[in-house]
Amino acid sequence: MAVNLYDAAYELEKAIRQSDEFKRLKQVYDEVNADQSAKRMFENFRNIQLNLQQKQMMGQEISHEEVDQAQKSVALVQQHPVISRLMEAEQRMGMVIGELNQLIMKPLEELYGNPNR
């Protein structure tokens, strides 16, 4: 019986959406967006983060001032209780996605990872 990988992927997507980790992430994300102060603070944090990631990907140097600004932004958002919960939920969801990615990549790792083949 042939397996349609896309059907399996859509089932995995549905399972992720129904997972406790995703539901928690969405709940806390909605809480952040309902609080205008938290929303602005989080958007500023995300913009700083995305800007630094883009610079890294383009091979541009990141200044000490930008690093300081990013560190201050992290410290600020970690002090906000709702944003802190959001970051924890993001971290947990990221761990789940990482574990799923390891499972998905296992056949290729087994195929290419064995030098005696």
N, C-alpha and C positions, 0 to 999 in steps of 0.2 A: 504494500500500500504506500503510495507516494505521499509525502508530507508537504503541505504547502506552508513554507516558512512564514509567509505574510499573514496567513490565518493565525498561526501560532503567535506571531508578534502582536496582532490585534487583540488576541485573548490576553496576552501579557499586559498590554496597555490597559485593558479593562480591569484586570486584576490589580494593577498599580493604583488606578483611580478608586478602587474599592478598598484598598488597604488602609489599616488604621494610621500608618505613617503619613500617607497622602491626605487623608481626611483631617488629621491633626494639623498638617502644614497649611492646608487651605483655610481651616478655621482660624488659625493664628494670623495668617496673611490677611484675611478679611478683617480681623480685629485691628491690625495695623492700618489698613486703608480706611477704617471707620474713624480713626483718631487723626485729625488733620496735622497735628504737631508731630506725631509719630510717623505719619506718611511722608511729610516733608523731610524729616530727619533721615528716614530710611532711603528715600529717593536720592538725597544728597550723598549718602554713604555708597549706594549702588553706582551712582555716576562717577564718583572718585575711583571706585574699584574697577569699573569698566574702562575708564580712561587709562589706568595703570596697566591693565591687561592688554589693551590695544597697543600701548607703547612697547610693552614687552614683545608682543607678537611681531611688531614691525622692526624690532631690534633697536629701538630708540632708548637712549639713556634716561633713567628716572632720577630726577634731582633729589637732593636731601630734603628740600622743602616739600616736595610731593610725598616723600616717604613720611615725613613728620605730619603732614596734613592727613595722610591715610591713617596713621597710628592714632592721631587725636580723634578722627572720625570713628574708628573702631571702638576706642575707649568710651566715646560718647554714646554710641548706639548700644553698647553692652550694658550701660547703666540704665537704659530705658527698659522697664520690665517686659513690655509687650514685644519690643523688637528683640530683646534677649531671648524670649521664648520662640520667636520666629527663627532666629539664627540656630537655636537648638533643634528645632523641627527640620530646618533645612539640612543641618548636619546629619541627622538621623536618616532623612530621605536620601541624602547623598551616599550614605553607607549602604543602604538597601540597593540602590542603583549600582553601586560598585560591586556588591556581592552578586547581583544578577548578571552584570557584565562578565564577571569571572566565570560564571556558569555558561554563559553564551559562548565565550571564547575557549572553553575547555577542549572541544574537539580539535580546534586548530593548534592549540598549545600541545596537545598530545601528538598530533600529526607531525608538527615541525620541531617539537621539543625533544624528540627521541633521536639522537645522532646516529644510532645503529641501524636505522631503516634504510 
